[in-house]
């Protein structure tokens, strides 16, 4: 009986050492860091209840050229590979929701960028211009 206890104790000790070795090897193995693919373009979609007013602001006030227009979506180009899709909230796949939106920050080297807020912008947005 004494030999059986020693054998069981020895087996448990060996099993524990094997498990500890496996955990140590797994912890020391470096995880490969996935490198993101090169991004060549970005198109942000913004939904508007008043698409003509949004188009007027982006094109006439800010000066971004229209590169696509089919009536319910107007795509303006901010620079190479950077576009904004202005979508009619009544016709796009999503719907414009009052008082819900997103923030767009555009950095430019132009000395006198347009300071007119987009029609329908909140009072806080206008105050930050």
C-alpha positions in Angstrom: 0.0 0.0 0.0 2.9 2.3 0.8 4.3 1.8 -2.7 1.0 2.7 -4.2 0.9 6.0 -2.3 4.4 6.8 -3.5 3.5 5.9 -7.1 0.4 8.1 -7.0 2.4 11.0 -5.4 5.1 10.6 -8.0 2.6 10.5 -10.9 0.9 13.7 -9.6 4.2 15.4 -9.3 5.3 14.5 -12.8 1.8 15.6 -14.2 2.0 18.9 -12.4 5.6 19.5 -13.8 4.4 18.7 -17.3 1.5 21.1 -17.1 3.6 23.9 -15.6 6.1 23.4 -18.5 3.4 23.6 -21.1 1.9 26.7 -19.5 5.3 28.3 -19.3 6.1 27.6 -23.0 2.7 28.9 -24.0 3.2 32.1 -22.0 6.7 32.7 -23.4 5.6 32.1 -27.0 5.3 35.5 -28.7 1.9 36.2 -30.3 2.3 37.3 -33.9 1.1 40.9 -34.4 -1.2 41.1 -37.4 -0.1 43.9 -39.7 -3.1 45.8 -41.1 -3.5 46.0 -44.9 -2.4 49.2 -46.6 -5.5 51.5 -46.8 -5.7 53.4 -50.0 -9.1 55.1 -49.6 -11.7 56.0 -47.0 -15.3 56.9 -47.7 -17.4 58.1 -44.7 -21.1 58.0 -45.2 -23.1 60.9 -43.6 -26.9 60.8 -43.8 -28.8 64.1 -44.1 -32.4 65.1 -43.9 -31.6 68.0 -46.3 -29.2 66.7 -48.9 -29.2 69.9 -51.1 -28.2 72.0 -48.0 -25.4 69.5 -47.1 -24.2 69.5 -50.7 -24.2 73.3 -50.9 -22.1 73.5 -47.7 -19.5 70.9 -48.7 -19.2 72.1 -52.3 -19.9 75.8 -52.2 -18.7 76.8 -48.7 -15.8 74.3 -48.3 -14.9 73.9 -51.9 -14.7 70.1 -52.1 -15.3 68.8 -55.7 -18.2 66.4 -56.5 -16.9 63.2 -57.9 -20.2 61.3 -58.0 -23.9 62.4 -57.9 -26.9 60.2 -58.6 -29.5 62.3 -56.8 -29.7 60.5 -53.5 -26.0 60.2 -52.8 -23.3 62.9 -53.6 -19.7 61.9 -53.1 -17.2 64.8 -52.5 -13.5 64.3 -52.5 -11.4 65.8 -49.6 -8.1 64.6 -51.1 -6.6 61.6 -52.8 -8.4 58.5 -51.4 -10.5 60.6 -49.0 -14.2 60.9 -49.8 -17.4 61.8 -48.0 -20.7 60.3 -49.2 -23.6 62.7 -48.5 -26.6 60.5 -48.5 -30.3 61.5 -48.6 -31.6 60.2 -45.3 -35.0 59.4 -46.9 -33.5 57.2 -49.6 -30.4 55.6 -48.3 -30.1 52.2 -46.6 -30.0 54.0 -43.2 -32.1 56.8 -41.9 -31.1 60.2 -40.6 -32.1 60.6 -37.0 -32.7 64.0 -35.4 -30.2 64.9 -32.8 -28.0 61.9 -33.5 -24.9 62.2 -35.6 -21.2 61.9 -35.9 -18.3 64.4 -35.8 -16.1 65.0 -38.8 -12.8 66.8 -38.3 -11.0 68.0 -41.3 -7.5 69.5 -41.0 -6.4 71.9 -43.7 -3.6 74.3 -44.4 -5.9 76.8 -46.0 -5.7 80.2 -44.2 -9.4 81.0 -44.1 -11.4 77.8 -44.0 -15.1 78.2 -44.1 -16.5 79.1 -40.7 -20.1 78.6 -41.6 -21.7 75.7 -39.8 -23.5 73.2 -41.9 -27.3 74.0 -41.9 -29.0 72.0 -39.1 -25.8 71.7 -37.0 -26.4 72.0 -33.3 -25.8 75.2 -31.4 -22.8 73.7 -29.7 -21.3 72.9 -33.1 -21.8 76.5 -34.3 -20.3 77.8 -31.1 -17.1 75.8 -31.8 -16.5 77.2 -35.2 
